[in-house]
Amino acid sequence: MFLLWGNDRFSHDFRDLYVSAHLPVLTEGGMNVKVGRMNTIIGYNGFLAPYRPLYSSDYQFFYSQDGAFTGFLTQLIISDRLDFWNGMTLGANTFFEKRSEDSYCYIGQINYWLTDEQRTRLTASLHCGRDAIFAAPGLGGDFDTIVELRVQHAWSERFTQVVQSNMGWADGTPVGTGSWYGLYTVGIYHLNCTWDVIGRAEWFDDVRGTRTGFDTNYGQVTLGLNWHPNKYLEVRPEVRGDFAEVPAFGDAANPQNQSQFTTAISALVKF
């Protein structure tokens, strides 16, 4: 991250700063290669606002995925329906430096469309290594392992659904082996050419609290709209409810609430 004009309140960050090439090797589709800093391939919900369906993010995104990394990725295009990603990262959210002395991490993914019409895609991902993702303060471990399974299906021309599960383990934390499990579904319904309705429901279990700082189960339900009158503008209001089995919301130093209700609106201008 680079500070502008010496002001610590404003800065900019290169989410993508890499070189890429297509190599006509191994298969008819060839291989794509990227080297540098890039957004992660883990998770349906993208880090940058234009590439996610709702303004707010899910628990899996915050606590089981890395937003960006420095390293390399290869994408072997086996067919129009099957591709295979392999790569190496230097640890969680790095900018051309290692997160720690031994933070060389593996990242990989397989994507498979069940039919040539590409209505149903199956995704399996693996990310593992030291400091592959961030932990709650003081609860980092020696080795992180994250497994992701995802199904994306277009039920019709109007309705698309995603079901995703992240499972993770952190060895050698101050509280032993930490683990976490999450499951969510997102539904996107196109009312017409300018309006979409988006719904999301999620469960997340932070066993031993190594992700969030609280050993508890979380749930959240979000309902949002997406108004896009033209290709340059999107307006996205939403309402969201979050729930936990113990007080985990409110003042970060002294949380008092087991639930919270939030509303938000975002506007995107694309160019």
C-alpha positions in Angstrom: 0.0 0.0 0.0 1.3 3.4 -0.9 0.4 6.6 1.0 -0.6 9.7 -1.0 0.9 13.1 -0.1 2.1 11.8 3.3 -1.5 11.5 4.6 -2.2 8.2 6.4 -5.9 8.5 5.8 -5.8 8.3 2.0 -3.9 5.7 0.0 -4.2 3.4 -3.0 -3.6 -0.3 -3.5 -2.8 -2.2 -6.7 -5.1 -5.2 -6.5 -3.8 -6.5 -9.8 -0.2 -5.8 -10.9 1.1 -8.8 -12.9 2.3 -9.9 -16.3 0.5 -12.7 -18.1 0.9 -14.9 -21.1 -0.9 -17.6 -23.0 1.3 -20.6 -23.9 0.1 -23.1 -26.6 1.3 -26.1 -24.7 0.1 -29.5 -23.2 -3.5 -29.2 -24.5 -5.4 -27.7 -27.4 -6.6 -24.9 -25.1 -3.1 -24.2 -23.9 -2.1 -22.6 -20.6 -2.5 -19.1 -19.1 0.3 -17.9 -16.8 0.2 -14.9 -14.4 3.1 -13.7 -12.3 2.8 -10.8 -9.8 0.1 -9.5 -7.6 -3.5 -10.7 -8.3 -6.9 -11.3 -6.7 -7.4 -14.8 -5.2 -9.3 -17.5 -7.1 -10.9 -18.8 -3.8 -14.5 -17.9 -3.2 -17.5 -16.8 -5.4 -17.7 -13.4 -3.7 -15.0 -11.1 -5.3 -13.0 -8.6 -3.4 -13.7 -5.7 -5.7 -17.2 -4.2 -5.6 -18.1 -4.7 -9.3 -17.5 -8.4 -9.0 -19.7 -9.3 -6.1 -23.5 -9.5 -6.0 -24.1 -7.6 -2.7 -22.5 -4.7 -0.9 -21.7 -6.7 2.2 -19.5 -9.8 2.3 -20.0 -13.2 3.8 -18.2 -14.8 6.7 -16.3 -17.1 4.5 -15.0 -14.2 2.5 -13.7 -12.4 5.7 -12.4 -15.4 7.7 -11.6 -18.2 5.2 -10.3 -16.5 2.1 -7.4 -14.2 1.1 -8.3 -11.1 -0.9 -5.1 -10.9 -3.0 -1.6 -12.3 -3.0 1.8 -12.1 -4.7 2.9 -15.2 -6.5 2.1 -17.0 -9.7 -0.9 -18.9 -11.2 -1.2 -21.3 -14.1 -4.5 -22.2 -15.7 -4.4 -25.3 -17.9 -7.4 -25.3 -20.2 -8.1 -29.0 -20.7 -11.4 -28.4 -22.6 -14.3 -25.9 -22.9 -15.8 -27.5 -19.8 -12.7 -28.3 -17.6 -9.8 -26.1 -16.4 -7.2 -26.7 -13.7 -5.4 -23.9 -11.7 -2.1 -24.3 -9.9 0.0 -21.6 -8.2 2.1 -20.4 -5.3 1.5 -17.4 -3.0 3.8 -15.6 -0.6 1.1 -15.5 2.2 -2.0 -13.5 3.0 -2.5 -10.2 1.1 1.2 -9.7 0.2 2.6 -7.0 -2.0 5.9 -8.5 -3.5 7.1 -9.7 -0.1 6.6 -12.8 2.1 4.1 -12.6 4.9 6.6 -14.5 7.1 9.8 -16.3 6.7 8.3 -19.6 5.5 5.0 -18.3 4.0 5.3 -20.2 0.7 1.7 -21.4 0.1 0.0 -23.6 -2.5 -3.2 -22.6 -4.2 -5.1 -24.7 -6.7 -8.6 -25.1 -8.2 -10.6 -27.3 -10.6 -13.6 -26.0 -12.5 -15.9 -28.4 -14.4 -19.1 -27.6 -16.3 -21.4 -30.6 -16.4 -22.7 -29.9 -19.9 -21.7 -28.0 -23.0 -24.5 -25.5 -22.3 -22.5 -24.5 -19.1 -25.5 -24.2 -16.8 -23.9 -26.0 -13.9 -20.3 -25.6 -12.7 -18.6 -27.5 -10.0 -15.6 -26.0 -8.3 -13.1 -27.5 -5.8 -10.2 -25.4 -4.4 -7.3 -25.9 -2.0 -5.2 -23.2 -0.3 -2.5 -24.2 2.2 0.7 -23.1 3.8 2.0 -20.9 6.6 0.1 -17.6 7.0 -2.0 -18.5 3.9 -4.8 -16.4 5.5 -5.2 -14.0 8.4 -6.2 -15.2 11.9 -7.8 -13.4 14.8 -5.1 -11.3 16.7 -2.7 -13.5 18.6 -4.3 -16.8 17.3 -2.3 -17.5 14.2 -0.9 -21.0 13.7 2.0 -22.8 12.0 0.0 -24.1 9.0 -3.3 -23.2 7.4 -5.4 -25.5 5.2 -8.6 -24.2 3.4 -10.8 -26.4 1.3 -13.6 -25.0 -0.8 -16.5 -26.7 -2.6 -18.9 -24.8 -4.8 -21.8 -25.4 -7.1 -23.1 -22.7 -9.4 -26.3 -23.5 -11.3 -28.5 -21.5 -13.7 -32.1 -22.7 -13.0 -33.4 -20.6 -15.8 -32.5 -17.5 -17.8 -33.6 -15.4 -14.9 -32.5 -17.3 -11.8 -28.9 -18.3 -10.8 -28.0 -20.0 -7.5 -24.6 -20.6 -5.8 -24.0 -22.9 -2.9 -20.5 -22.8 -1.4 -18.8 -24.4 1.6 -15.4 -23.5 3.1 -13.7 -25.7 5.6 -10.4 -24.8 7.3 -7.9 -25.9 9.8 -5.0 -24.1 11.5 -2.3 -26.2 13.2 -0.2 -25.0 16.1 -2.3 -22.1 17.3 -2.1 -20.9 21.0 -5.4 -22.8 21.6 -4.4 -26.0 19.7 -5.8 -26.9 16.3 -8.4 -24.4 15.2 -11.0 -25.2 12.7 -13.9 -23.5 10.9 -16.8 -24.6 8.7 -19.1 -22.5 6.6 -22.0 -22.9 4.2 -23.9 -20.3 2.3 -26.2 -20.0 -0.7 -26.8 -16.9 -2.9 -29.7 -16.5 -5.3 -29.8 -13.9 -8.0 -33.2 -13.3 -9.8 -33.4 -11.0 -12.8 -36.7 -9.3 -12.6 -36.1 -7.4 -15.8 -33.3 -5.8 -17.8 -32.6 -3.2 -15.0 -33.6 -4.8 -11.7 -32.2 -7.9 -9.8 -33.2 -9.3 -6.5 -30.4 -11.0 -4.5 -30.8 -13.1 -1.4 -28.1 -14.8 0.8 -28.2 -17.1 3.8 -25.2 -18.4 5.7 -24.0 -20.4 8.6 -20.4 -20.2 9.9 -18.8 -22.1 12.9 -15.6 -20.8 14.3 -14.4 -23.7 16.4 -12.0 -22.3 19.1 -12.4 -18.8 17.8 -9.2 -18.6 15.7 -10.9 -16.7 12.9 -13.2 -14.2 14.6 -12.0 -14.3 18.2 -15.2 -16.0 19.4 -15.7 -19.7 19.7 -19.3 -19.7 18.4 -21.7 -20.3 15.5 -22.8 -17.4 13.3 -25.7 -16.9 10.9 -26.6 -14.1 8.6 -29.4 -13.4 6.2 -29.2 -10.6 3.6 -31.7 -9.3 1.0 -30.6 -6.8 -1.6 -31.6 -5.1 -4.8 -29.5 -4.2 -7.8 -30.7 -1.4 -10.1 -28.6 -1.0 -13.2 -30.4 1.4 -15.6 -27.4 1.3 -18.0 -23.9 -0.3 -18.3 -22.2 2.5 -16.4 -24.3 2.7 -13.2 -25.4 0.2 -10.4 -27.2 1.2 -7.2 -27.4 -1.6 -4.6 -29.4 -1.2 -1.3 -29.6 -4.1 1.1 -30.8 -5.1 4.6 -28.9 -7.7 6.7 -29.3 -9.6 10.0 -26.4 -11.3 11.8 -26.7 -13.7 14.7 -24.4 -15.5 17.1 -24.7 -17.9 20.0 -22.7 -15.6 22.3 -22.4 -11.8 22.5 -20.1 -11.1 19.5 -21.4 -7.8 18.1 -21.2 -4.2 19.2 -18.2 -2.6 20.9 -15.1 -4.5 19.7 -13.5 -4.3 23.2 -16.7 -5.3 25.0 -19.3 -6.9 22.7 -22.8 -7.0 24.3 -25.1 -8.3 21.5 -25.9 -11.7 20.0 -27.4 -10.1 17.0 -27.2 -7.0 14.8 -29.3 -5.5 12.0 -27.7 -3.3 9.3 -28.8 -1.5 6.2 -26.5 -0.2 3.5 -26.5 1.2 0.0 -23.8 1.5 -2.6 -23.4 3.1 -6.0 -21.0 1.9 -8.6 -20.0 4.1 -11.6 -18.2 1.9 -14.2 -15.9 3.2 -16.9 
